[in-house]
Amino acid sequence: MGMIPGRESLDFGWETTKKYLGFFIVISIIVLLAQIVPRSLQNVAAEDVLILAFLIGFAGWVIQKIIDMGFIKICLKCCDNEKGEFSDLIPTSSQRVINFILGSIIYGVIVTVGTILLIVPGIIWSLKFQFFGYFIIDEGLGPIDALKKSGMITKGVKGNLFVFALVIVLINIVGMLLLLVGLFVTIPLTTLAFSYMYRSLLKRNEGVAIPENFDISFR
């Protein structure tokens, strides 16, 4: 498949973030609060009741995943030349929420096992299956089919996706260094770029059926 549209994806992320800057700043604040608040409550609870700390941590993780789903939905709408709304952060399908959470758990286990196996497999599998959430949100697939289809569209471009991921990470590091304020720009920029990349890879594989077997290989 050759090269991927990395520069084009980043340009799209930057231009779209500028276009709806105020909207995305508020979205970024919500995303950050969904991470910080539960973690702070968990730390306080951990001093007294460990079970309560665990429950708060799990509930916070679920809330974070639900907000992530809404953020992805907004970014995909932008890729389709539509304007996202704050209401998009509220899920309309409980089944997709369940599928997204299950997919996140399975993905986390795969990457963790791969990391234990000398780190490299973890990196490869994280790249291979990274778009599972997009297929759940965009096409309503179940977690296993979503992971399969992510493996399909990333086949042959994992090296390029690794470089793209490094650039994404570096951009967000710069955002953190700018007294965290930069994250209000870099979070939507990189999420939009990632969504554009998903759409581009999907178009390249248009018409290709979901593989019958779950492929955990390095291909």
C-alpha positions in Angstrom: 0.0 0.0 0.0 3.0 2.3 0.3 2.8 5.6 2.0 0.0 7.0 4.1 -1.4 10.6 4.1 0.4 11.7 7.3 1.0 15.3 6.3 -2.4 15.6 4.8 -4.0 14.2 8.0 -2.1 16.7 10.1 -3.0 19.6 7.8 -6.6 18.6 8.1 -6.4 18.5 11.9 -4.8 21.9 12.1 -7.1 23.6 9.7 -10.3 22.1 11.3 -9.1 23.0 14.8 -8.5 26.6 13.7 -12.0 26.7 12.1 -13.8 25.5 15.2 -11.2 26.6 17.8 -13.7 27.7 20.5 -15.7 24.6 20.2 -12.7 22.3 20.4 -11.2 24.1 23.4 -14.4 23.3 25.3 -14.3 19.7 24.1 -10.6 19.4 25.2 -11.4 20.8 28.6 -14.2 18.1 29.0 -11.8 15.4 27.9 -9.1 16.5 30.3 -11.6 16.8 33.2 -12.8 13.3 32.5 -9.3 12.1 33.1 -8.3 14.3 36.0 -11.4 14.4 38.2 -11.9 10.6 38.6 -8.2 10.1 39.2 -8.1 12.7 41.9 -11.2 11.1 43.6 -9.6 7.7 43.3 -6.4 8.9 45.0 -8.4 10.4 47.9 -10.5 7.2 48.3 -7.4 5.0 48.2 -6.2 6.5 51.5 -9.2 4.9 53.3 -11.1 2.3 51.2 -9.3 0.4 48.4 -12.5 -1.1 47.0 -14.1 2.3 46.8 -11.0 3.6 45.0 -11.3 0.7 42.5 -14.9 1.4 41.9 -14.3 5.1 41.4 -11.4 4.3 39.1 -13.5 1.9 37.0 -16.4 4.3 36.8 -14.1 7.1 35.7 -12.5 4.9 33.1 -16.0 4.1 31.7 -16.9 7.8 31.6 -13.7 8.6 29.9 -14.4 5.9 27.2 -17.9 7.3 26.6 -16.4 10.8 26.1 -13.7 9.4 23.8 -16.5 7.9 21.7 -18.3 11.2 21.4 -15.0 13.0 20.6 -14.3 10.4 17.8 -17.8 10.8 16.5 -17.3 14.6 16.3 -14.0 14.2 14.5 -15.5 11.8 12.0 -18.4 14.2 11.3 -15.7 16.9 10.6 -14.1 14.4 8.1 -17.4 14.2 6.4 -17.7 18.0 6.2 -20.3 18.2 9.0 -20.1 20.2 12.2 -19.9 18.4 15.4 -22.2 19.3 18.3 -21.8 19.1 22.1 -24.7 16.6 22.1 -22.5 14.2 20.2 -20.7 13.5 23.4 -23.8 11.8 24.7 -24.1 8.2 23.4 -27.3 7.3 21.5 -26.6 3.5 21.5 -26.0 1.5 24.7 -24.9 -1.4 22.5 -22.1 0.6 21.0 -21.0 1.8 24.4 -20.8 -1.9 25.6 -18.9 -2.9 22.4 -16.5 0.0 22.8 -15.7 -0.9 26.4 -15.3 -4.6 25.6 -13.2 -3.7 22.6 -11.0 -1.4 24.8 -10.5 -4.2 27.3 -9.6 -6.8 24.6 -7.3 -4.3 22.9 -5.6 -3.5 26.2 -5.0 -7.2 27.0 -3.6 -7.8 23.5 -1.2 -4.8 23.8 -0.2 -5.7 27.4 0.6 -9.3 26.4 2.5 -8.1 23.4 4.5 -5.7 25.6 5.4 -8.5 28.0 6.7 -10.4 24.9 9.8 -8.2 24.6 7.8 -4.9 23.8 8.0 -5.1 20.0 4.9 -7.3 19.6 3.0 -4.9 21.8 3.9 -1.9 19.5 3.0 -3.9 16.4 -0.3 -5.0 17.8 -1.2 -1.6 19.1 -0.7 -0.2 15.6 -2.5 -3.1 14.0 -5.7 -2.9 16.1 -5.7 0.8 17.0 -8.7 1.7 14.8 -11.1 -0.8 16.4 -13.0 2.0 18.2 -13.6 3.9 14.9 -15.3 0.8 13.4 -17.5 0.4 16.4 -18.6 4.1 16.3 -18.6 4.5 12.5 -20.0 1.2 11.4 -21.6 -0.3 14.5 -19.4 -3.4 14.4 -18.9 -5.7 17.4 -15.5 -5.6 19.2 -14.0 -8.7 17.5 -15.1 -7.7 14.0 -13.8 -4.1 14.7 -10.4 -5.5 15.7 -10.3 -7.7 12.6 -11.2 -4.8 10.3 -8.5 -2.6 11.9 -6.0 -5.3 11.3 -7.1 -5.4 7.7 -6.8 -1.6 6.9 -3.4 -1.3 8.7 -1.8 -4.2 6.8 1.3 -3.2 5.0 1.5 0.3 6.5 2.5 -0.3 10.2 5.9 1.2 9.7 4.4 4.5 8.4 1.7 4.4 11.1 4.5 4.1 13.7 6.1 7.3 12.4 2.8 9.0 12.3 2.1 8.0 15.9 5.4 9.4 17.0 4.6 12.7 15.4 1.2 12.7 17.2 2.9 12.0 20.6 5.5 14.7 20.0 2.8 17.3 19.1 0.9 16.5 22.4 4.2 16.7 24.4 4.7 20.2 23.0 1.1 21.0 24.1 2.0 19.8 27.6 5.1 21.9 27.7 3.2 25.0 26.9 1.8 25.1 30.5 -0.8 22.5 29.4 -2.7 25.3 27.6 -1.3 23.9 24.3 -3.3 20.7 24.9 -6.5 22.6 24.1 -5.2 22.8 20.6 -3.0 19.7 20.2 -5.7 17.3 21.5 -8.3 18.1 18.8 -5.6 18.6 16.2 -4.2 15.1 16.7 -7.6 13.4 17.2 -8.8 15.0 14.0 -5.6 13.9 12.2 -6.0 10.4 13.5 -9.7 10.3 12.3 -8.7 11.6 8.9 -6.1 8.8 8.7 -8.8 6.2 9.5 -11.0 7.5 6.8 -8.1 7.5 4.3 -7.1 3.9 5.1 -10.8 2.9 5.0 -11.1 4.3 1.4 -8.0 2.4 0.3 -9.6 -0.9 1.5 -13.1 -0.1 0.3 -15.1 -3.2 -0.6 -12.8 -5.6 1.2 -14.7 -8.0 3.5 -14.0 -8.6 7.2 -11.5 -11.5 7.6 -13.0 -14.7 8.9 -10.2 -15.5 11.3 -8.8 -13.2 14.0 -5.3 -12.5 12.9 -2.9 -11.9 15.7 0.2 -12.1 13.5 2.7 -9.2 12.9 1.5 -8.6 9.4 
